[in-house]
Amino acid sequence: MAPRKWSTPEQEAWLRPWYEKYRAKQSDRAKNWANFFTDLLGEWLDVFPEPRPATVPPIGPLTRDELVIMDQAEAERKKKLENRFKNSLGSTKTGRQAKAEATNVFNAVLKSVTECEKPTRSLQEVEAYSKLYYQRRVKVMVDNRLKAEAEALQAENKVLTNGMRVAIAKKEAANLYEGETNEVKAEVRKYIEDAKMHRDNEKEGMWSEDDYGRNIEKLAAMVNKFLTGLADATGFSFSLLAGGPSPELGGLIDVYRLSHPCLSVAFSTHLGYEVFI
């Protein structure tokens, strides 16, 4: 029997997009579960702040020992979220795994068509620190500073702008990070390296010759999905011509023509590049 849900309907509705991200990640070659659940917890706590345990006063500032208790409570919440995802979505039968792999190939094609190349940059240490520790350590300091600044500006009939809020949040995070322990800074650097490795793996694709062979076998089903979606969205008919070196033919060229509606697949093998072009 599945464990009883501890989340509310509102929380389940909020988690639904994260379930989809988790499913997509199951077929990702560069899985990075640590960062996934860290990001999930950070956004979760923004919307659903962790209730104070019975051993912590319900209101008022917290002592150092009470902050440790809150850190433990948030760590337990992260573990609950991890178990929820793994228990609900972790098991995959062979047929479902094959479908996920085919979907992954299709998503890679769709992504390359619909997205422009985006410049990427590595996370800075303070930025990564905020992602990891915002709820536990940074938020209280930022909120206090924002309140003080807003009151000071209000006395001058001015308001706190979004730009000022961002600048204050960055400054407070930088000040806190500067005074952090070496252990925390090492965790932040590891988070940055993991994120960079994940991004590099996604960029490189990491397709092998075996992958090419399997993906070619799925070509008709994958393209049928793609063309069916385009036909449904536009009312147009579509044809696709593709060709390239076939692993099964030792590098000789296969040419495929696929169309929708009334999907047809035509194969012309053993062609030279100049024929295909």
Summary of the structure (lengths in Angstrom):
residues: 277
radius of gyration: 25.5
end to end distance: 58.4
largest distance: 80.8
contacts: 676
relative contact order: 0.08
helix: 66%
strand: 8%
